[in-house]
Amino acid sequence: MNSKRSFFLSIVVAVVLGVAYVATAAPGITWANFGADGGDLVAAVAVSGVPHPTGYPTYVLLGRLFLSIPFGEPAFRVMLLSLVATALAGGLAAFLFARTARDRSWGSILAGLAVGLTFGLAPLPWSQAVIAEVHGLNAFFLALALLLAAALSDPDRTTRSRLVVFALGLVCGLALGNHLTFVLVLPAVAVALWHCCKRESARLYFGAASGFALGLLVYLYLPLAARAHPPVNWGDASSWDGFWWLVSGGPYRGLAFALPLNEIPGRIAAWAGLLLDQFGIAGVILGAVGLVYGRSRLRWLDLTAGWIVFAYSVFALGYHTADSLGYLIPAYLGFSWWVGLGILKLAESVSDVRWRAGLLVPVLALAALLLRVPGTAAEVDASDDRRAADFAAQVMAGAPEDAIVLTDGTEDTFALWYAHFALGQRPDLHVVAAPLAQFEWYRQGLQHTYPGLALPGAGQANVELWVDELLSANTLPVCRTQVTREIEALSVVFKCEP
């Protein structure tokens, strides 16, 4: 009976989250919620290309499946991958909590409901569920891996399933093909395997390793796709040097743990403020109670939640970019687990006085969560953000025939790549990302994308001089875009030279 209740609970959570996400989802490309990278991701999916490091082959291949949905523009269809993945992550978290709670009462079911909704309706996970990004899929793989590991560790099981072990390895491999930060989860998975299978046959470990290796084969997509010279082809992974540059993070390697020491206190304060923003005062208190006093039937799972919160928080705190917030989403999944444990601990304490009052604790927790929903929805709503689409439309309509369009940054480049490559608009234009001209792979890629364009020699490494030589070698109209970032606003200017 409890299995049926838990399964029904997971469906309810996923549906509720899905409805909330659909109501606030971006209809196309967007700059809302740090969503500028979506233009690059969707363009790569549409042309079977390779997006920015680390290439995200799992995301691209799954994005191709969602691209076959017969409605909406390409960016909306690929965004649905984030939406579905995040909703399922919340549903799986709810199911896992209800199944591993120490007592399988209605209180545990309601606490599981709180876990799934607390995670899925928190501002950061919600904000990434409604745009084309990789973080929602990362959360889904995390929840699924923990569920499979728990299935092996469940004390009610008397046998170990080879299929589950293989599936666990496969999920971990595919997860690394979506986001390399999933490597932070692997120690917890290894501990779970050792805990449940240390007396079992070595075939189980071989099955896990086989599944893991099979999942990692998704990285073969990168060199195979690069060999076709798609217009979005970061790093040109057809060579070993290009492949390694791509999957190892290329230009972003120096950002990990690169935050200056004098900025660390400010980041920690911001982390604490974000935690309060995600869960509210009641949620933070419940999470603290769950961390200190809460216990499920699987102690290693409680410890894993702590490890995930710690590891991903440290990584996000040390990553020297303003949009490193997305790396905290797995940490918030772990904190939601603590919220559920805190609810059950308080319910247990209250029920010692009056048993019916025990159910009141999860009910009040859910009520506090739902009261936050309208404000969160307004904060993350991307349904009316048309800045990126309007900018791309302006360029596509205003650029002269055969013009060279020189872009300046992330927002303008990726928005135009989406319109130009994914939607096939203005094939006569030559969209050139000036900042990327520093890379030989990009200059060579331009030769394949625009064979009629005269390009400077390979020896020119200075970007400004390279651009000057490009314009001198081609008697074509020239347009430029410029991105200006201020504290509260983003401005993108487009103008063509007479």
C-alpha positions in Angstrom: 0.0 0.0 0.0 2.8 2.4 0.9 4.4 1.8 -2.5 1.2 2.8 -4.2 0.9 5.9 -2.0 4.5 6.9 -2.7 4.1 6.4 -6.4 0.9 8.5 -6.5 2.7 11.1 -4.4 5.5 11.4 -7.0 3.0 11.8 -9.8 1.2 14.6 -7.8 4.5 16.4 -7.2 5.6 16.2 -10.8 2.3 17.3 -12.1 2.0 20.3 -9.7 5.5 21.4 -10.6 4.9 20.9 -14.3 1.8 23.1 -14.2 3.7 25.8 -12.3 6.6 25.6 -14.8 4.4 25.7 -17.9 2.6 28.8 -16.6 6.0 30.6 -16.3 8.0 29.1 -19.1 9.9 31.0 -21.8 8.2 30.7 -25.2 11.5 31.0 -27.0 15.1 32.2 -26.3 15.3 34.4 -23.3 17.8 36.4 -21.3 15.7 35.9 -18.1 17.1 33.8 -15.2 20.7 33.9 -16.6 19.3 32.2 -19.7 21.5 33.6 -22.4 23.4 30.3 -22.9 20.1 28.8 -24.1 20.6 30.4 -27.5 23.9 28.5 -27.9 22.5 25.2 -26.5 19.4 25.2 -28.7 21.3 26.2 -31.8 23.7 23.3 -31.2 20.8 20.9 -30.8 19.1 22.2 -33.9 22.1 21.8 -36.2 23.5 18.6 -34.5 26.4 20.7 -33.3 28.6 21.1 -30.2 27.7 23.8 -27.7 30.2 25.6 -25.4 32.4 23.6 -23.0 32.0 21.0 -21.8 29.9 20.1 -24.8 27.0 18.5 -22.9 26.5 15.5 -25.2 23.7 14.0 -23.1 21.8 17.2 -23.1 22.2 17.7 -26.9 21.1 14.2 -27.7 18.0 14.4 -25.4 17.4 17.8 -26.8 17.2 16.3 -30.3 14.4 14.1 -29.0 12.5 17.0 -27.6 13.1 18.9 -30.8 10.8 16.4 -32.6 7.8 17.7 -30.5 5.4 18.9 -33.2 4.5 22.3 -31.6 6.3 25.5 -30.5 9.5 27.0 -31.8 12.7 25.1 -31.3 13.8 27.0 -28.2 10.4 26.1 -26.5 10.7 22.5 -27.4 14.2 22.2 -26.0 13.2 24.2 -22.9 10.6 21.4 -22.2 13.6 19.1 -21.5 14.5 21.4 -18.5 10.9 21.6 -17.5 10.2 17.8 -17.5 13.6 17.0 -15.9 13.1 19.3 -13.0 9.5 18.3 -12.4 10.6 14.6 -12.4 13.5 15.4 -10.0 11.0 16.8 -7.6 8.7 13.8 -8.0 11.6 11.3 -7.5 12.8 13.1 -4.4 9.3 12.9 -2.9 9.0 9.2 -3.8 12.4 8.5 -2.3 11.7 10.3 0.9 8.4 8.6 1.5 9.9 5.2 0.8 12.8 5.6 3.2 11.1 7.4 6.1 11.4 5.5 9.3 7.6 5.2 9.6 5.4 4.8 6.6 2.5 6.8 7.9 0.5 9.6 6.2 2.8 12.0 8.0 5.7 10.5 5.9 3.7 10.9 2.7 2.9 14.5 3.5 6.6 15.1 4.4 7.6 13.6 1.1 5.2 15.9 -0.7 6.9 18.8 1.1 10.3 17.6 0.1 9.4 17.5 -3.6 7.6 20.7 -3.7 10.1 22.5 -1.5 12.8 21.7 -4.0 10.8 22.3 -7.2 9.1 25.5 -6.1 12.3 27.1 -4.7 13.3 30.1 -6.9 16.5 28.8 -8.3 15.4 25.3 -9.5 12.1 26.9 -10.8 14.1 29.6 -12.7 16.2 27.0 -14.5 13.2 24.8 -15.2 11.6 27.4 -17.5 14.6 28.1 -19.7 16.8 26.0 -22.0 19.6 25.0 -19.6 21.4 21.9 -18.3 20.8 22.3 -14.5 17.4 20.8 -14.4 18.6 17.6 -16.1 21.5 17.5 -13.7 19.0 17.5 -10.8 17.0 14.7 -12.4 20.0 12.5 -12.8 21.0 13.1 -9.2 17.5 12.2 -7.9 17.4 9.1 -10.1 20.9 7.9 -9.0 19.9 8.3 -5.4 16.7 6.4 -5.9 18.5 3.5 -7.6 21.2 3.4 -4.9 18.5 3.4 -2.2 16.8 0.5 -4.0 20.0 -1.5 -3.5 20.3 -0.4 0.2 16.7 -0.9 1.2 16.7 -3.2 4.2 13.5 -4.7 3.0 15.3 -6.2 0.0 16.7 -9.7 0.3 18.4 -9.9 -3.1 20.5 -7.4 -5.1 19.4 -6.7 -8.6 22.0 -6.8 -11.3 19.8 -4.7 -13.5 19.5 -2.0 -10.9 23.3 -1.9 -10.4 23.8 -1.6 -14.1 21.2 1.1 -14.4 22.9 3.0 -11.6 26.2 3.0 -13.4 24.5 3.9 -16.7 22.8 6.9 -15.1 26.0 8.1 -13.5 27.8 7.9 -16.9 25.0 9.8 -18.7 24.9 12.4 -15.9 28.6 13.1 -16.5 27.7 13.6 -20.1 25.3 16.3 -19.1 27.4 18.1 -16.5 30.8 17.3 -15.2 30.0 18.5 -11.7 28.1 15.2 -11.2 31.6 13.9 -10.4 30.9 15.3 -6.9 28.1 12.7 -6.5 30.2 9.7 -7.4 31.9 9.2 -4.0 28.4 8.9 -2.4 27.4 6.4 -5.1 30.5 4.4 -4.5 29.8 4.3 -0.7 26.3 3.2 -1.4 27.5 0.3 -3.6 30.1 -0.8 -1.1 27.5 -0.6 1.7 24.9 -2.8 0.0 27.1 -5.0 -2.1 30.4 -5.6 -0.2 29.4 -9.2 0.4 28.0 -9.8 -3.0 29.5 -11.2 -6.2 32.1 -9.2 -8.0 29.8 -9.4 -11.0 27.7 -6.6 -9.4 30.7 -4.3 -9.4 31.5 -5.3 -12.9 27.8 -4.5 -13.9 28.1 -1.1 -12.3 31.3 -0.4 -14.1 29.9 -1.6 -17.4 26.9 0.6 -17.1 29.1 3.6 -16.2 31.4 3.0 -19.2 28.4 2.6 -21.5 27.0 5.9 -20.3 30.3 7.7 -20.9 30.2 6.6 -24.5 27.8 9.5 -25.0 31.0 11.6 -25.4 31.6 10.0 -28.7 28.9 12.3 -30.0 31.3 15.2 -29.8 34.0 14.2 -32.3 31.4 12.6 -34.6 29.4 15.8 -34.7 32.5 18.0 -35.0 33.6 16.0 -38.1 30.6 17.3 -40.0 31.7 20.9 -39.3 28.3 22.2 -38.0 28.1 26.0 -37.7 28.0 25.7 -33.9 31.2 23.6 -33.2 33.0 24.7 -30.1 36.6 23.5 -29.9 36.4 21.3 -33.0 36.4 18.1 -31.0 37.4 16.0 -34.1 41.0 16.2 -32.9 42.2 15.0 -29.5 43.4 18.5 -28.6 40.1 20.0 -29.5 38.2 17.2 -27.7 40.2 17.7 -24.5 39.9 21.5 -24.6 36.2 21.1 -24.9 35.4 18.5 -22.2 38.0 19.9 -19.7 36.3 23.2 -19.7 38.5 25.1 -22.1 38.3 28.8 -21.2 36.5 28.2 -17.9 39.1 26.0 -16.3 40.7 29.0 -14.4 37.3 29.9 -12.9 36.9 26.9 -10.6 38.1 27.8 -7.0 39.5 31.0 -8.4 37.5 33.4 -6.2 39.9 35.9 -4.6 40.2 35.4 -0.9 38.9 38.8 0.0 35.7 38.0 -1.8 35.0 34.8 0.1 33.2 36.4 3.1 30.9 38.2 0.7 30.2 35.0 -1.2 29.4 33.1 2.1 27.0 35.9 3.1 25.4 35.8 -0.3 25.1 32.0 0.0 23.3 32.4 3.4 21.0 35.0 1.9 20.2 32.7 -1.1 19.4 29.8 1.3 16.9 32.0 3.1 15.5 33.2 -0.3 15.0 29.6 -1.5 13.3 28.2 1.6 12.1 31.0 3.8 12.6 31.3 7.5 10.4 28.3 8.2 12.2 26.1 5.7 15.6 27.0 7.0 14.6 26.2 10.5 13.1 22.9 9.5 16.2 22.1 7.5 18.4 22.8 10.5 16.3 20.5 12.7 16.4 17.8 10.1 20.2 18.1 9.8 20.8 17.8 13.5 18.0 15.5 14.7 16.4 13.9 11.6 17.0 10.3 10.5 15.6 8.1 7.7 15.9 4.4 7.5 19.0 4.7 5.4 21.6 6.5 7.4 24.0 6.7 4.4 21.3 8.6 2.4 21.1 11.3 5.2 24.9 11.6 5.1 24.8 11.8 1.3 22.4 14.7 1.5 24.9 16.5 3.7 27.8 15.7 1.3 25.8 17.0 -1.6 25.0 20.3 0.2 28.6 20.7 1.3 30.3 19.7 -2.0 28.1 21.7 -4.4 28.1 24.7 -2.1 31.9 24.8 -1.9 32.2 24.5 -5.7 29.6 27.2 -6.3 31.2 29.5 -3.7 34.6 29.1 -5.3 33.5 29.4 -8.9 34.5 33.0 -10.0 31.4 33.9 -12.1 28.2 35.8 -11.4 26.0 32.9 -12.7 27.5 30.2 -10.6 24.2 30.0 -8.8 23.1 27.1 -11.0 25.6 24.9 -9.4 23.7 25.2 -6.1 20.6 23.3 -7.4 21.8 19.9 -6.3 22.7 21.4 -2.9 19.1 22.6 -2.6 17.9 19.1 -3.4 19.9 17.9 -0.4 18.6 20.7 1.8 15.0 19.8 0.9 15.8 16.3 2.2 16.7 17.9 5.5 13.5 19.9 5.5 11.5 16.6 5.2 13.5 15.1 8.0 12.9 18.2 10.1 9.1 18.0 9.5 9.0 14.4 10.6 11.1 15.1 13.7 8.9 17.9 14.8 5.8 15.8 14.0 7.1 13.0 16.1 7.8 15.3 19.0 4.3 16.9 18.8 2.6 13.5 18.4 4.1 12.4 21.8 1.8 15.0 23.3 -1.2 14.5 21.1 -1.0 12.0 18.1 -3.3 13.9 15.8 -1.2 17.0 16.1 1.6 15.1 14.4 -0.2 15.5 11.0 -0.5 19.2 11.6 3.2 19.8 11.3 3.6 18.7 7.6 0.3 20.5 6.8 1.5 23.8 8.2 4.9 23.3 6.4 3.1 22.8 3.1 0.9 25.9 3.8 4.0 28.0 4.5 5.5 26.7 1.2 2.4 27.5 -0.8 2.2 31.0 0.6 5.6 31.7 -1.1 4.5 30.5 -4.5 3.0 33.7 -5.9 6.0 35.8 -5.1 8.4 33.1 -6.5 6.3 32.8 -9.7 6.6 36.6 -10.3 10.4 36.4 -9.6 11.2 33.7 -12.1 8.5 34.2 -14.7 10.1 34.1 -18.2 6.9 33.9 -20.2 6.9 37.6 -21.1 10.7 38.1 -21.6 11.1 38.8 -25.3 14.3 40.8 -25.2 16.5 38.2 -26.8 13.9 37.4 -29.5 13.2 41.1 -30.2 16.9 41.8 -30.5 17.4 39.0 -32.9 14.4 40.1 -35.0 15.8 43.6 -35.1 19.1 42.4 -36.5 17.5 40.0 -38.9 15.2 42.8 -40.2 17.7 45.7 -40.2 21.0 44.2 -41.5 21.8 45.0 -45.1 22.0 42.1 -47.6 25.2 40.0 -47.3 26.3 42.1 -44.2 29.0 41.0 -41.8 27.4 41.2 -38.3 30.1 41.4 -35.6 28.9 40.4 -32.1 30.3 41.5 -28.8 29.3 39.1 -26.1 27.3 36.1 -24.9 23.8 37.6 -25.1 24.0 39.0 -28.6 26.1 36.1 -30.1 23.9 33.3 -28.9 20.6 35.1 -29.7 21.8 35.6 -33.3 23.1 32.0 -33.6 19.7 30.8 -32.6 17.9 33.0 -35.2 20.5 32.5 -37.9 21.3 28.8 -37.5 18.4 27.2 -35.6 15.6 29.1 -37.3 17.5 29.5 -40.6 16.8 33.3 -40.8 18.8 35.5 -43.1 21.2 33.0 -44.7 22.8 35.8 -46.6 24.3 37.3 -43.4 27.8 36.5 -41.9 27.4 36.4 -38.1 31.0 36.6 -36.7 31.6 36.4 -32.9 34.5 38.7 -32.5 35.6 37.5 -29.0 35.9 33.9 -30.4 38.3 35.0 -33.1 41.1 34.4 -30.6 40.6 30.6 -31.1 42.0 28.9 -34.2 39.1 26.3 -34.1 36.6 29.2 -34.5 38.5 30.8 -37.4 38.6 27.5 -39.2 34.9 26.9 -38.5 34.1 30.2 -40.2 35.7 28.8 -43.4 33.2 25.9 -43.4 30.2 28.0 -42.3 30.8 30.9 -44.8 33.0 29.6 -47.6 32.5 32.8 -49.6 34.0 35.0 -46.9 37.6 36.1 -47.2 39.3 35.4 -43.9 42.7 36.7 -42.5 45.6 34.4 -42.4 46.0 31.9 -39.6 49.0 33.8 -38.1 47.0 36.7 -36.9 46.3 36.2 -33.2 45.3 39.7 -32.2 41.5 39.9 -32.2 41.2 43.6 -33.1 43.7 43.3 -35.9 42.0 40.1 -37.1 38.7 41.9 -37.3 40.3 44.9 -39.1 41.8 42.5 -41.7 38.5 40.7 -42.1 36.7 43.9 -42.9 39.4 45.0 -45.3 39.4 41.7 -47.1 35.6 41.8 -47.7 33.7 44.7 -49.5 30.5 44.0 -47.6 28.3 46.1 -45.3 29.3 45.9 -41.6 27.0 45.8 -38.6 28.0 45.7 -35.0 26.3 44.8 -31.7 27.4 45.9 -28.3 26.4 44.5 -24.9 26.4 46.7 -21.8 25.8 45.2 -18.4 24.7 47.3 -15.5 23.7 46.2 -12.0 20.0 46.0 -12.7 19.9 46.1 -16.5 21.2 44.6 -19.7 21.5 46.7 -22.8 22.3 45.5 -26.3 22.8 48.0 -29.2 22.8 47.2 -32.9 23.9 49.5 -35.6 25.3 49.3 -39.1 28.1 51.3 -40.6 27.3 53.6 -43.5 
